[in-house]
Structure formats: C-alpha cells, structure tokens
C-alpha cells in the first residue's frame, strides 16, 4: 500500500450529490481526464495528453458498404441509398461521420455510389476501396472519386502466405508503385495496413510508411497519403505496457511521432474478435488517430467492426457536446435495419429493442421514483426511447406501475401509483403462479388487460386522446 | 358497529384467504400472515375501498401490523374527514 494510514472521513450531507457535471443526463456521461498518461516506449517515458482530444478534430468514418457488406448478402441499391441518407443525418452539418467507402468493382457498386452522391449530401464524403493493383485506378478515376482506400497488407502472414510475394522488398516496391500511380492520377491514396497488429513494425511497416512519407512530400497536401491501421483479426490491445505489435498506443506513437504521419492522416480500423473493438477504437482516438472507422451496428467481417453508434456516443462524451450530431438517426437506422432483415439483439446497446428495458422489480421501483437511477442518459431525448419495463413474474407491482405510466405517457404528480394498478398486478402474478406461464407478457397483452381491468384510466388517458 | 381493527381484520382475511379468528392485533402482515408483495398492494387498495380513503403509498406500505394499520387508517380518515361512525 502506498499510503496505508490515510483516513477517508465521511462527508455527511442531506442533499444528494448526483455528480451532474459528469452525468448531465441530457448528454451521455462525460469523459474527463485528470492528467497525462505515461507509456514507456523503447525504454523511455512518453506522455500522452488525452484531454487534448476535446480540441482535436477527431472524426468518424464508415465502412458499412465495404466491410459491412462482407458480413452479409449484398444490400440492394435502395437499401444503400436509404442507409447513406440516414448516415448523413447522423453525421450532421459538421460532418462528424466524415467519410464512407464503396466497392467499385461491379455495375451495382458503381450505381450505388452514383445514387448516394445524387442525394447531394456534403457528408459523409464518398471514397472508394480497391486492391493495390494499378489497373484498379481506372475504376476510381471513372467514378470521379478524390480518395480511395487500397489494400496494402503488411504482416508476413499476408505478404508471404497470402499474396505470395518473394520478399518484403518486392512487396514494398509493388505497393509503392500503386501509390505512385494514384498520386499521378490525382487520387489521394489511403493505405490500409492490413493485419498491422501481427506485422513486423521495424522490419516492414515503418520502412513502408517512411517511403509513403517521402512520396507524400512531393505532392500537394490534399494528395498526401493517409494511413489506415487495420487490426484485421482484432488482436490490438488498448492498455499501457502491452508490447508491439499488439499495443495500440505504441503503434500509433511510432507512426505518428517517429514516422511523422500527422493525426489527421491516421485512421483506426478494428475487428471484434476479442470483444475489444469499441474500446480499441476509442483508444486510437486518444493516442493520436483522428479517425476511427466504423459500421452501422458493428456489422462487419466475422465478429464485426467498431459500431458507429458506440463511436458517436463516445465522441459526444469526449467532446461534451452533440456537435450537430442527430442521434435520433440511430433509432431510425435500427428500425430500418430490422425492417430489411438484419438482426439486432434485443439487449444491444443504444439500438436493441430492450437496451433500456429493465425486468427486475427492484430496478423498476428505482425507475418509477426517478428514471435517472436506472437509465444511462435521457434516452427519450437522444434516441426517442424512454426507459421501459418488461413485465414478467420478476417485475413486481413497481414494474407494472412503471409500464402503465409509460403507456399512458404520465409524468410527475400525474403518475399512477402502484396501489391503483393492483388488479393488473394480480393478473400478471396469476399468469405465472396459477397458469404456469414461462414467457414475458407482451405490450399488446398488457394493453388489452389495462383496458379491461383499469377502464377508468383507459377512458381518461387513452379514449380521450382519440 | 364493527371497529376499525375488526374491519381491517375482515379485509385482511379475505385477501390473504384466512379466517378472521386467525388474525391478531400484533400480527405482522408479512411475517406472521404471509402477505406477499402483490398482496400487500391489494391490502392497501382494499383498505382504501373499505374506508373510502386515499392513502400515501409509501406510508401505507410501511405499516407492519394489524393494530398499526387500524391506527394509521383511523388517522387518515380523520385527516380526510371520513366519519367512521356511519
């Protein structure tokens, strides 16, 4: 123990301290930092000032139509246009969701791009995605895109085992030839360093980036090469002290401060194979990547990518402001995705049907007294989703009273207390105790029973509204 | 005319499916008479109906014994102008 004798006296009060400066409720809980973080790199302490993220121009990018489509059957053109339209709403006028990328290989790919651009939205900007093959630039030029991602895999697993290069030098030269072709064509290349968390940093990645920086020094700023760090298998580790190549802090430091790639040309692309995907993306922001690459609800190859809605709320929490983001678009995206057959688990954060639904009676009691006790933030204001109570044998009369008040939309002193809902509570209990029911009770069933057992309230709050 | 406590016992017997003779003044609704959560709510609702009063939910549910319930209801009746002699 560092200070074993330290005493911690009670600070008595009769007024609760609800920590409103951290938990404002009308925003997601804010993320604050109390000082710099020190990471030991090559034996030397390096300071990172996370608080600076508030002033940095961090942004979100999207790959729903590229990596997101690798996880499912292709979207139809209409579906892509609708999703793009909602992404634009989510992004807001400041373009927080700055870019999204498109395949360019098929007629459908190109038509989808054209139709999305025809909507006339400024954000997200449309970029391409191609292999590191010279001939593919024709597609980018024909599409009239200013920027394209290109696959520049960098682990020996890919260089030798997949791409069958004879040496790293041959691979590096090949990649650089394609980058040069892009620059000559006036297209900004974004090199996707696939499998970077399994690559030889000193032996390949950093020399490759040095070459890219040399090439960038010969072109105007808007053509300079961007770097996407692709944690292809989800091996990245966020916490300090981890070793390269898995350490996200060290990876970014090396590329950002040793190779000199500025933060506004650095992007993180993760995968969720080890349940680290969102935390890793947020870590990349903090250590110096300005962009994190995401997909709608995390749909992506295998276990998926950083979910865009997670990045959105992290962004707001770090900035302390909505920054023009239309969070309601998340709920619309969820409804739309469900309508086209994409499953979103009921307990999925921010978008699942039951993400803010409590089943425990004791939690329902808390919700009934003050929704802030068991709701993460004002989900009704930010997502159009007030906290709910699912009715089962564990809900108790508190849960039923909460359901009734939400159903009738009653607030404050107009809320009905649990004494008044005793008939409905008895019916619910009997469903389980007397009839052996094993499933939750649906809203439709409760609605019908409310009309039957609480006719005076039904008449007052429902019938009158019609 | 039945006393408040006798009326409380009668309602309690009906809700908890007991004989009024089994219920004593000092009995706790939950510990001695076995009232479950929803039955406690039903008891308060039925007391309100029996005496024509409205009780504060938290205060009513905090009452533990039959005797205390009779006292609490008597007090509420007085506050709300309900004549217990009628």
Contacts between the chains, C-beta under 8 A, distances in Angstrom:
chain1	res1	chain2	res2	distance
A	361	B	37	7.7
A	396	B	37	5.8
A	396	B	38	7.7
A	397	B	37	6.6
A	397	B	38	6.0
A	397	B	41	4.9
A	417	B	57	4.4
A	418	B	41	5.8
A	418	B	57	6.5
A	419	B	41	6.0
A	419	B	44	5.1
A	419	B	45	5.1
A	419	B	48	6.9
A	419	B	55	7.5
A	419	B	57	5.5
A	419	B	60	7.4
A	420	B	45	7.5
A	422	B	38	7.2
A	422	B	41	4.7
A	422	B	42	5.0
A	422	B	44	7.9
A	422	B	45	4.4
A	425	B	38	5.0
A	425	B	41	6.1
A	425	B	42	8.0
A	426	B	38	6.1
A	426	B	42	6.6
A	429	B	38	5.0
